[in-house]
Amino acid sequence: MVTRKDRYRSFRREITKRLAREIASSGERVIIVHGAGSFGHLLAAKHALHEGKKNEKQIPALARVMQDVRDLDQKVLAELQDALLPAVSIPPAACARMSDGVLKSLDTGIFQEYSDLGAVPVSFGDVVLDDVKGFSVCSGDQIIRVLAKELSPERVIFCADVDGVCTADPRTNRDAKLLRTVDSSCLDSVNKKTCYVDVTGGMHGKLSNMIEIARQGADVMVINGLEKGRLKAALTGKEPIGTRVVGV
């Protein structure tokens, strides 16, 4: 959302600036988790960092990816602070542990304490130590799932670059239709490639995380962050165009 996924280190500054202003003008207390986008995924895939440590040649790539995603985070923080949001960075590598590719522990208390101070905690997809693989790529979705479980937010909003969960990729298929509500039955459709949501990573895993968050009691929506005003509307409890995810 905040990067162009096919161009290495390509930051969408104007889109990020506008989203930051929508968050600020909503008046809502928020915790923000952004993806790594092209600052992380391209090199991580090239060097198979998601598979864990295979050889020593991966370590320079690991270090570079960690530097790049922090650079992206600083760019996001700058736009948030320009919108007068007191954003503070919480890197997952400093407060999370993985186990065989699954987020095992996250110090959610850090997020809560900064929020209680009146700051806006900001985290992101990162490379994290893994007690089985040596290291793993920790997605923003896994972080959101754990934060939602521990902190019980009223709403969890996922910004995509399409209108929501669709029956196919709307950018390449004219017959694609927006699904206004999805639940666990949609997971079978994902496996058959008849359900599409454009947020980074495997569609099945993304929807599984969203459904789990909804089961924990949060109001979960997928919206198009490229469309002006939709994020603010979702933050303030309105019903913008998008997909509501329900926990059944």
Secondary structure as the mmCIF struct_conf table of DSSP 4:
data_model
#
loop_
_struct_conf.conf_type_id
_struct_conf.id
_struct_conf.beg_label_comp_id
_struct_conf.beg_label_asym_id
_struct_conf.beg_label_seq_id
_struct_conf.end_label_comp_id
_struct_conf.end_label_asym_id
_struct_conf.end_label_seq_id
STRN STRN1 THR A 3 THR A 3
TURN_TY1_P TURN_TY1_P1 LYS A 5 ASP A 6
BEND BEND1 ARG A 7 ARG A 7
TURN_TY1_P TURN_TY1_P2 TYR A 8 ARG A 9
STRN STRN2 PHE A 11 PHE A 11
HELX_RH_AL_P HELX_RH_AL_P1 ARG A 13 SER A 26
TURN_TY1_P TURN_TY1_P3 GLY A 27 GLY A 27
STRN STRN3 ILE A 32 HIS A 34
HELX_RH_AL_P HELX_RH_AL_P2 GLY A 37 LYS A 46
TURN_TY1_P TURN_TY1_P4 HIS A 47 ALA A 48
HELX_RH_3T_P HELX_RH_3T_P1 LEU A 49 GLU A 51
TURN_TY1_P TURN_TY1_P5 GLU A 56 LYS A 57
HELX_RH_AL_P HELX_RH_AL_P3 GLN A 58 ASP A 82
TURN_TY1_P TURN_TY1_P6 ALA A 83 LEU A 84
STRN STRN4 ALA A 87 SER A 89
HELX_RH_3T_P HELX_RH_3T_P2 PRO A 92 ALA A 94
TURN_TY1_P TURN_TY1_P7 CYS A 95 CYS A 95
STRN STRN5 ALA A 96 SER A 99
TURN_TY1_P TURN_TY1_P8 ASP A 100 GLY A 101
STRN STRN6 VAL A 102 LEU A 106
HELX_RH_AL_P HELX_RH_AL_P4 THR A 108 LEU A 117
TURN_TY1_P TURN_TY1_P9 GLY A 118 GLY A 118
STRN STRN7 VAL A 120 PHE A 124
STRN STRN8 ASP A 126 ASP A 130
TURN_TY1_P TURN_TY1_P10 ASP A 131 LYS A 133
STRN STRN9 GLY A 134 CYS A 138
HELX_RH_AL_P HELX_RH_AL_P5 GLY A 140 LEU A 151
BEND BEND2 GLU A 154 GLU A 154
STRN STRN10 ARG A 155 ALA A 160
BEND BEND3 ASP A 161 VAL A 165
STRN STRN11 CYS A 166 CYS A 166
BEND BEND4 THR A 167 ALA A 168
TURN_TY1_P TURN_TY1_P11 PRO A 170 THR A 172
TURN_TY1_P TURN_TY1_P12 ARG A 174 ASP A 175
STRN STRN12 LEU A 178 LEU A 178
BEND BEND5 ARG A 180 ARG A 180
STRN STRN13 THR A 181 VAL A 182
TURN_TY1_P TURN_TY1_P13 SER A 184 SER A 185
HELX_RH_AL_P HELX_RH_AL_P6 CYS A 186 ASN A 191
TURN_TY1_P TURN_TY1_P14 LYS A 192 LYS A 193
STRN STRN14 TYR A 196 TYR A 196
BEND BEND6 VAL A 199 GLY A 201
HELX_RH_AL_P HELX_RH_AL_P7 MET A 203 ARG A 215
TURN_TY1_P TURN_TY1_P15 GLN A 216 GLY A 217
STRN STRN15 ASP A 219 ASN A 224
TURN_TY1_P TURN_TY1_P16 GLY A 225 LEU A 226
BEND BEND7 GLU A 227 GLU A 227
TURN_TY1_P TURN_TY1_P17 LYS A 228 GLY A 229
HELX_RH_AL_P HELX_RH_AL_P8 ARG A 230 LEU A 235
TURN_TY1_P TURN_TY1_P18 THR A 236 GLY A 237
BEND BEND8 ILE A 241 GLY A 242
STRN STRN16 THR A 243 VAL A 245
#
